[in-house]
Amino acid sequence: MKTFYSNFSNTLSGTFRVPGDKSISHRSIMLGSLAKGTTTVTGFLEAEDALSTLKAFQSMGVKIEQPSVGQVKIHGVGLRGLKQAENDIYLGNSGTSMRLLAGLLAGQSFDTVLTGDASLTKRPMRRVLDPLSSMGARVESSEKGTAPLTIKGGFNLSPIDYEMPMGSAQVKSCLLLAGLYAKGITKVTEPTITRDHTEQMLKGFGYKVERVGYTVSIEGGGELTATDIDVPGDISSAAFLIVAACITEGSDITLKHVGVNPTRTGVIDILLQMGANINLENRQVIGGEQVADIRIKSSQLKGIEIPDELVALAIDEFPVLFIAAAYAEGTTILSGAAELRVKESDRISAMADGLHRVGVDAQATDDGMIIKGGSVTGGIVESFDDHRIAMAFAVAGLRSEKLIQINNCENVNTSFPGFVELANECGFKIKYNE
């Protein structure tokens, strides 16, 4: 098993580019496969999760040329052109792949079985299965509502007007993709704004999507037309380097061409409220997505009570935000983030456990965390087979009094291939063994 050893570092500097956005990479393969014509994707994230989606569509008869330096060509088959896979479709650790594919495959004429690794088969799927059932889909799961999922084909889907009980871009996207195959207008109302990459990309493929307030609607029966997609750097990956520069004295780094879609920038908004020195430069809109260069300098962070409206917009970045809180002056309070308990790990429990092990006063709550900032002493932590936990504690080691050892770090490749190499170029001092 791969173990990281993260050591104290004096400063971080330079200009870098993080890997492509995972959410956009997933969706580019899905919609490119369902479009008519050839879609070219540049900046594609060649990491395990996104490659799971790519392989899934190859198994359903879509010709997708293997990625080369982040470029992928997808020869779309149209909305009704997918074919039954010869075997069960294995999605590794990717919850995005499973939840979005459940919606997309519910409208097909053939049966499909979706499965994944030990972590993915524990994650809750009823949040998509229940509304899909209301649309007339037939999906079988375990008694606990987990994978493997058996999706029965040949059923006509009806539109739904669904009010989501929780903010989840995956649930919203699942139902919008199912709505492509429903006769009529499917409406999804979310309690708080979540990332909107699916809506933006559908528009990029020429499909009409409407938003009124918190309600998104789509009418089935249209067509997707192939387009070219430029995938920006993933802000969820950039977050580790952003926090690293904030907490490391004398640091000054720039991250080029990062996606700054307003539904994803909660991590920046939270850090700015904590006193971070962050500036967005060279702003552009490319393919409907906002991108910018992010410049970060070392900062004197202070603890805050994280605003409710920013929680859903930073849900994937909280592991490293907890590290920022550990080095901030004062107390940071997070609530309303129960979703963290059903990610690749229970991220509230996992981060509280790790923070305790490295000397931080962190109290887990049902839906968040209370962290008293100060010093980090170092120690041995478990990643719980979660890529974001592993990378978060690698960041913590930058200012730790003693080395931090992080166990079981293989899954970093699910979202950030080359993390250690890029981090060390910035000025980290991470070593690892296999």
Steps between C-alpha positions, in 0.01 A plus 500: 500500500623848415597714801565877488750672730443876505765725653535864601575738211630856502298650214311429177548688173452475125235472230323169442200333336291242688333204323171543316168535675361160598132602486535648150710206378228252605227698329699556181520125446132444582356775282758456225397133477130594471559773243493469124844557353854508636582687821861595576590554864823670608624514858322173585586364845684172445425372849326185616153644561466673162656201322231280660238708320694480175529121519129469585400666173755303300336186638166629368627530144627858488827548312718713727863545404734447794607823672827651378645788703151588621333484158213262433288451188149364553304372201146550628218256429201720580252473785372160385825353372644330809524121502480252784835431664616139490580503872418695815636855484764553768535864614778470756468770766294747297171603658448761228518232232252273676238760590504678164505176301202372699292783357637479150459122476147496644371611160682236292349192335742255663591383851819613675674410825715769663749404767814637663765454765443435871464872577258577217274205583444649846389843380127590511314473170137530611529877455496434124308171493185639664443791258597279204233253610250787498590553134420135424855366506570150629819485702591225745755547780609330820263507797700796632446695179859459384674359193510284305214662309304303241332743260221344294456630148195538282286716732357831386599781736254767609604854593520589867474820702742417781593700808836378624521449878871588494737691277677253270631569151519124439129447573403804294716384209366143518143622463582746221671221304200274555285793386665481157302177451169607658201618301441850632676747729695378802549756777747476787490749788802512729500646851828681436700568186742218412759467226341543158746332262232268361271789409783702347628207296155401376468853365844467342373191315203703374238365741256744660510520880313762701552626853247708695621567853590165653316296236669348194289353220567296188271357231565153367518399136767738372846438357855574608740636240874432530722786613855562618568524874794663680515360854644754747708410803301346785441743786456204735858398421620860505356535851783295651762734355294809584481407869866393494611844381274674752652321799867501390701813578636701208306303239392640164361258239281535192273223371423545131169447318290375794123466475330767713137421427309691773338173613847362583683793662372452855851398607638835387214696657552320833876557497452867414273535804779337704740770380671324210702698246349365177452681169335382178684625191456464122131413528343345189190308394587192295228265379252651746729440800677779687875454538774707662857493626500483880783675687544412866736653755566398858229624733409545865185292518235542769224264609145570382151353512458372146187650337225249418472621141862406427485143632365332184735709285807360682385152597795318341758743635425471873778253581765756406292787642517317833879519468474875438287524814760303699759768421265797538482724805181433695215255448342386174147357507339300220138378507249385239751267333359155582569406137868469599412181688408313179791589274787260417538482877314654791703817458383656826610199703815438294623860523417529871693180564801622302499847653499350850795280404707803394417705807206716391195569716222388264149403605284311253126576498216324320525736204836674531801581712628745761875562468714709733794626300858500616797274441523156339743267673519216248432128520357205307157527334277275292361611164207256529563428131383854416703709256400835650584391856846389384576825318360716781743355753785532250422874509493494880857370505631824347491682836489208740753490784583141407445277199147385411469145370188427295410137440321344203535773238444304178166668434659841442513390135121501481504880471857639501755293308851635559400674823824431685716606205312826443482577874875451534559731202306764696723450803338219699727237648306176453660161476319174447548128480290236328 
